[in-house]
C-alpha cells in the first residue's frame, strides 16, 4: 500500500508524460508544416490539414 505522497508523485509523473507527448506531437506538426510550405503547399491548405491556425503557423516561421 502506497502513501499519499507516492500517489501524488505518480499522478504528477503521468501528467508530465502526457504533456510531453502533446508537446512532441505539436512540434512534429510544426515541422511537417514547414516542410509542406517549402514544397509549395499554401498556408491555407497546411492550416486546414494540420488543424493549426494561420497565425500559429506564421508564429513558427511558416509564412
Secondary structure, 3 states (H helix, E strand, C coil): CCCHHHHHHHHHHHHHHHHHHHHHHHHHHHHHHHHHHHCCCCHHHHHHHHCCCHHHHHHCCCC
